[in-house]
Amino acid sequence: MLHVDKTVTEVDRVLIRTSVRERTEYAELDLHSGEAIIERVRVDRVVEAPPPIRQEGDTVIVPVVEEIMVVQKRLLLKEEIHIRRREAIQHIREPVRLRSEEVSLERQPSLNPNNITAKED
């Protein structure tokens, strides 16, 4: 009488390898910067009270007063400080390192290619 058994046998193996690859890409950026341009403007005008700080267009005007000695005390608008804001945009190119993984698969045959065995009783 012939008796047949099935057994599970490893036929193939799969080898998985990963590796990290780096590359450099450039981020495009706009840097904004600003500066204050200060200009002193001589006025020399007598005023009754200190003028308030005011804005004319993109210029902020800060009055500077001084008491002067005359037969009576008066306010003399000595000068104004004109402050303008100027903005600049600088385009820069900044390197950015990026990494990605790569995968390779390799099928390897098993050491025991027989997957069915037969036994006689």
Secondary structure by P-SEA (a helix, b strand, c coil): cbbbbbbbbbcbbbbbbbbbbbbbbbbbbbbbbbbbbbbbbbbbccccccccccccccbbbbbbbbbbbccbbbbbccbbbbbbbbbbbbbbbbbbbbbbbbbbbbbbbccccccbbbbcc
